[in-house]
Amino acid sequence: MGKAKRRSFSLGINDRFTSLTREAAILEAVNFLENFDSEAYNIITLFGLSAEELLEAGASYETVKNIRGLLE
C-alpha cells in the first residue's frame, strides 16, 4: 500500500459516508453548496440530482444557476 493511500485510510477520509439515502444526499449537497465545498459536485453527479430537487431542499437560485452545467 502506498504512502498516500495509507494516510487516507488513517484519516478516515473514505469513511465519510457509510450509507446515504437520496434524501440525505440532497440535503448534504445543499449544505456543501452553501459552504462552497467541492464535495457537493461528487454527490450531485453520483446521485444524478436535478436542479428542482436542490431548490426544493433549500438551495438558493443563484447557487443552482452557477452549477447549471453540472446539472444538465
C-alpha positions as CSV (number, residue, x, y, z in Angstrom):
1,M,0.0,0.0,0.0
2,G,1.3,3.4,-0.9
3,K,2.0,6.2,1.5
4,A,-0.9,8.4,0.3
5,K,-3.4,5.6,0.5
6,R,-2.3,4.6,3.9
7,R,-2.6,8.2,5.1
8,S,-6.1,8.4,3.6
9,F,-7.2,5.3,5.5
10,S,-5.7,6.5,8.7
11,L,-7.5,9.9,8.4
12,G,-10.8,8.1,7.7
13,I,-11.5,10.1,4.5
14,N,-13.1,7.1,2.8
15,D,-15.4,6.5,5.8
16,R,-17.1,9.9,5.4
17,F,-20.5,8.4,4.4
18,T,-21.3,4.8,5.4
19,S,-24.8,4.8,3.9
20,L,-26.6,7.7,2.3
21,T,-30.2,7.8,1.1
22,R,-31.2,10.0,-1.8
23,E,-33.0,12.5,0.5
24,A,-29.9,12.7,2.8
25,A,-27.7,13.2,-0.3
26,I,-29.8,16.1,-1.4
27,L,-29.5,17.8,2.0
28,E,-25.8,17.2,2.1
29,A,-25.3,18.6,-1.4
30,V,-27.2,21.7,-0.4
31,N,-25.1,22.1,2.7
32,F,-21.9,21.6,0.7
33,L,-23.0,24.1,-1.9
34,E,-23.7,26.7,0.8
35,N,-20.2,26.2,2.2
36,F,-18.6,26.2,-1.3
37,D,-17.3,22.6,-0.7
38,S,-16.2,20.7,-3.8
39,E,-17.7,17.5,-2.3
40,A,-21.1,18.8,-3.5
41,Y,-20.2,18.1,-7.1
42,N,-19.3,14.5,-6.3
43,I,-22.7,13.9,-4.6
44,I,-24.7,15.7,-7.3
45,T,-23.1,13.6,-10.1
46,L,-23.2,10.3,-8.1
47,F,-26.9,10.6,-7.4
48,G,-27.8,12.5,-10.6
49,L,-29.6,15.2,-8.7
50,S,-31.7,17.7,-10.5
51,A,-32.0,21.5,-10.1
52,E,-35.5,21.1,-8.9
53,E,-34.6,18.7,-6.1
54,L,-31.8,21.1,-4.9
55,L,-34.1,24.1,-5.0
56,E,-36.9,22.3,-3.0
57,A,-34.3,21.3,-0.4
58,G,-33.4,25.0,0.2
59,A,-30.5,25.8,-2.2
60,S,-30.5,29.4,-3.4
61,Y,-31.5,30.0,-7.0
62,E,-28.2,31.7,-7.7
63,T,-26.2,28.8,-6.5
64,V,-28.1,26.4,-8.7
65,K,-27.7,28.6,-11.7
66,N,-23.9,28.7,-11.1
67,I,-23.7,24.9,-11.4
68,R,-26.2,24.5,-14.3
69,G,-23.5,22.9,-16.5
70,L,-23.2,20.1,-13.9
71,L,-26.9,19.6,-13.7
72,E,-27.7,19.4,-17.4
